[in-house]
């Protein structure tokens, strides 16, 4: 009985490596983002005066705005990190798996 390409891919040890590495890395980045975001929400809910602190004496800008902006920028940075690793390490492993399946 001949194996189909799908069967070859699923049995390939590199495929198992790829899925475990990619999944572990994605969960790590998601955990970082969720921790930061929900930490910010908890501060808003339970210690709002902390975020109402002015950036400088006499300033109108509170510290909450730059922190909120930093959270948005962090999401972009984490996305860029994932894309960079996906396009290098994960893509190379994916191509090797596809070559072995032929």
GICOR-V787830 format. One record per residue. N is the residue number from 0. OMEGA is omega in radians with two decimals (999 if undefined). BURIAL is # if it has 24 or more other ideal C-beta (glycine too) atoms within 12 Angstrom, else .. Layout:
# GICOR-V787830
N;OMEGA;BURIAL / N;OMEGA;BURIAL
This chain:
# GICOR-V787830
0;-3.12;. / 1;3.10;. / 2;3.05;. / 3;3.13;. / 4;3.13;. / 5;3.12;. / 6;3.12;. / 7;-3.13;. / 8;-3.10;# / 9;-3.13;. / 10;-3.12;. / 11;3.12;# / 12;3.09;. / 13;3.11;# / 14;3.10;# / 15;3.10;. / 16;3.14;. / 17;-3.08;# / 18;-3.13;. / 19;3.12;. / 20;-3.11;. / 21;-3.14;# / 22;3.14;. / 23;-3.13;. / 24;3.13;. / 25;3.11;. / 26;3.09;. / 27;-3.13;. / 28;3.10;# / 29;3.12;. / 30;3.10;. / 31;-3.10;. / 32;-3.13;# / 33;3.11;. / 34;3.14;. / 35;-3.09;# / 36;-3.12;. / 37;2.99;. / 38;3.10;. / 39;3.14;# / 40;3.10;. / 41;3.08;. / 42;3.10;. / 43;-3.07;. / 44;-2.97;. / 45;3.13;. / 46;-3.07;. / 47;3.13;. / 48;3.11;. / 49;-3.13;. / 50;3.12;# / 51;3.12;. / 52;-3.14;. / 53;-3.14;. / 54;3.13;. / 55;3.10;. / 56;3.14;. / 57;-3.14;. / 58;3.08;. / 59;-3.11;. / 60;3.08;. / 61;-3.09;. / 62;-3.14;. / 63;-3.12;. / 64;3.10;. / 65;3.11;. / 66;3.09;# / 67;3.11;. / 68;3.13;. / 69;3.10;. / 70;3.10;# / 71;3.12;. / 72;3.09;. / 73;3.12;. / 74;3.08;. / 75;-3.12;. / 76;3.12;. / 77;3.08;# / 78;3.13;. / 79;3.10;. / 80;3.14;. / 81;-3.12;# / 82;3.13;. / 83;-3.14;. / 84;3.12;. / 85;-3.12;. / 86;3.12;. / 87;-3.03;. / 88;-3.06;. / 89;3.13;# / 90;3.11;. / 91;3.12;. / 92;3.09;# / 93;3.12;# / 94;3.10;. / 95;3.11;. / 96;-3.14;# / 97;3.10;. / 98;3.13;. / 99;-3.10;. / 100;-3.09;. / 101;999;.
